[in-house]
């Protein structure tokens, strides 16, 4: 069991969730406010996507990242900023010509996917070591692109959070570490229950945990109703916790959540297990982070 736990709050994601809950933040102001709310509730790390203000859909707008990060930093809220690099890997084949991308695809060069990281220098950024099927297409992160992204992230002095959705993703991440693209000790995020990756159950979590490098720091999350059960399981298995509206919209059956309320629930569960919530300063020391602002 992990007795000292840090909590990540994944604030908004890129999924089609804005029509399902009024609490999903969309604008930079809303996302920043939600990060501050989560930090005040006990979150150590804010994992940040941005969205198109007009449509509510996820995008890669660097100006939106700039404004969101500036608002959080200007608030003097002590929270570790973790920016996504996941956008730019979505591919849906055109039904008439599968070699061409259909509407809704978002494929970008590896260099373009990390431009906001190199500019804004968050303490952490996600690196999705994952190519997998999604309900309407594929999420593509080929090894050659991952090596380029990892090298540029490393050169910027930002710590990558290696998001793994299945066993093979952990194996690929270990290969990137072995090749020197990622500094040790590594930081992993085990993503459980996402179609069509590893199931969100204790057995799958333990299999993925057992494949991690011995010196790895790690967290795990489950989606939807498995968010809080997987948070508890992660702590019991020796890991840390991620909650937030990116992964789950509900606090209880029929009760829509906010990011702050989800963090509060995670804090309650962790403390009832007998563990302590780490501060941002303690988490920086544990993960070897250097504040960029």
N, C-alpha and C positions, 0 to 999 in steps of 0.2 A: 504493500500500500504506500501511496505517496502522502506524506504528512504535511508537506508544504506545497501548495497548489497555486498556480497562476491561471487566471481566467481570461480567455479571449472572447470578445463580443464581435460577431460578424454582423454588421449593422444592416445591410440592405441587399447585397448580392446583385445578381443580374437577371434572376428569374422573373417570370410573368406573375408577380405577386401583388403589384400595387392596386389592382382591382379587387383583391381579396381581403385587404385590410387597410384602413386609413392610417395605420401607424407605421407603415413602411416608408422610410424617409426617401425623398426623391431629389430635392434641391440641395446644393452644397450647404446652405444654411441649415436645412433639416438634418442632413447627415452629420454635420459637425455638432449640432445640438444633441443628437442622439448619442454621439461618441462621448460627449461630456456627461450626459445622463448615465450612460453605462459605466463610465469611470467613477462617478460619484456613488454608484451602487456597488462597486467592488471590482469592476473589470480592470485588468492590468494592461491589456492590449486591445486596440480597436482595429479590426480588419475591415478595410474600406474598399468598396466599389463606388462608382458614380453612375448616374442615370441621366438620360435625356429628359429635360424638364417638360417638354411638350408631350412626349409619349409615355414617359415613365419607364422606358426600357433601358437596360444596361448599355453603356457605351464606353469608349476609350477617350473621351474628351479631356485633353490635358488641362484646359482652362478650368474645368470643373474640379479636377484633382487639385490644381493650384489653390482655388478658392476654399475648398473643403479643408485642406491641410493648413492653410493660413488662418482660417477661423479657429481651428483647434489650438494651434500654437499661440495665437494671439490671446486666447482665453487663459493661458498659463495653467491649463489643466494637465496634471501629471499623468499622462497616459502614453503608452508606447504605440506609435503609429505603424500599421502594417498595411501596405498598399498592395492590391491585387495586380498580378500580371496575366491573369487568366483570360482576359478579353483578347480576341484576335485569333482564337483557335477553333471557332465553330464552323463546321462545314456540313451543308446539306446538298446532296447532288441534285442537279436539275433532272426531272423525270425524263425529259426528251434527250438529254445529253449528259450522262453522269460525269463526264470529265469536266463539266462546267458547274460552277456553284449556283445554287438556286437562291431566290430572294430570302433574306434572313441570315445568310452565311456571313461570317465576319472573320476572314483570314488575313492576317497581317504578318509582316516580316518579324523575325525575332528581335531585330534592332528596334523596330517601331514599338514593340510591346514593352520595352523597358525604358523608353525615352523619359517618361514621367518619373521613373525611379532615379535615373541619373540626374535629373533636374532637381527633384524635391528632397532626395536623400532621406527617406524614412529610415527608421532603425531596422525594420523588418519589411520584406516583401514576400508574397507567396510565389512559389514556383511549382506549377502543376506538372508533376512527373507522371503524366497520364495521357494516354490515348485510349478512348473508350467510346462505346455507343451511348448516346443520349436518346430520349424518346423520339426526337424528330431529326436526328442526324448524328454526327460524330464530333467529339471533342478531340482535336488533333494536336499533339505535342511530340513531334518526332525527335529522336535522339540528337540529330545534327542541330536542330533549332534549340534544344535544351542546353546543349554545350555552349552555344553562342550566348544565350540569355544568362546562363550561370556565370560565364566568364565576365560579362559586362556588369552583372550584379556584384560580383566579387571585386572587380576593379573600382566600383563606386563605394566600397566599404559598407555595403548593406548586407544583412544576414538573410539568406533565403529560408523561408519556411517551406519545406518539401511536402506538398500536398499529394498524398497517395490514396487512391481509391480502391486498390486491389493489391494482391501479393506481388504480382509482376512489377508494379510501380515501385515497390520498396526495393526490389532487386535492381531495377534500373537506377534508382537514386544511389544505391550503394556503389554501382559501377561509376557513376559520375564523381562520387567522393573519391574512389580509388584512383581515378584519372587526374585528380587534383583540381577539378572544376569547382568544387565546393569545399570550403574550409571545415575542419573539424574543431570542436564537436558539432555535429549537424543537429538541426531542429526539424522534426517531422510533425505533420498533422495527418492523422489517420481519419479518413472521410468514410463514414460507415452508413450503409443503407441507401446510397445514391444509385438509382437505376442507370446502368447495369453493372455496378461494381460490387464490392464485397457486401454481404448482408449486414444489417445492423443488429448483430447479436453477439453475445459474449465469446462464443467459440471463434468467430471470425476475427474479432478484435485481438484475442490472444494469439492467434496464428500470425497476424500482422506484427504485433508487438514482439513476438519471439524471433522475427526475422530482422528486426532493427539492429544496427550496430550497437555494441555494448555501451559506447559512450554517448549515445544519442539522448537528447532531450526530446520529449514528445507530448503531444496532446491528441485528443480524439473527440469526435462529435458524431451524433446520430441525427437524422433528419426527422421532421414531423413529430409524432408522439413518442419517438424513441430518443428525443433530445436529452431530456433529464435522466432517464434510465441509463443512457450511454455515458452521461457525465459521471454518474455514480460509479459505473463499471470502470471507467478510465482511471479514476482515483484509486479504486481498489486494486487495479492492475499495475499501478505505479506511475500513471500519467497525469496530465493536466487536462483542462476543460475548455471547450468552446461551446458557447450558446449564442443565440441571436436570431433576428428575423430573417436573415439569409436562409436559415435552415429550418425554421419552424415559426408559424404564425400564432400559435395558441399557448396560453398559460395553463388552462385547464380545458376540459371538453366544453366547447361552445363559448369560451372566454378568450377573446383576442388579447394578445400580449403586446407589450412594448419591450424595447431592448432593456430598459432599466428593470422592468419586472422580471424578465428572464434571468438577468444577472442576479437579482435578489434571490430568486428561487435556487439558482445554482449555489450561491453563497450558503443558503440555508442547508442544502443537501450536503455540501462539502463539510460544513462545520458539524453537522449531525453525525457524520462519519468519523469525526474526531480529528480532522485535518485543519490546517490554518491557511488563510488566504494570504498570498504573498503581495507585497507592495510593488509598484513599478520599479523603485530603486533596487529592491531585492531581486526582482526578475532580471533587470539589466545586468546585475552582477552575476547571476546564475548563467545567463545566456551569453555573457561576454559582449554586451552591446555598448556602443558609444553614442551618446546623444548627439544628434545632428543639428540641434538648434539651441 
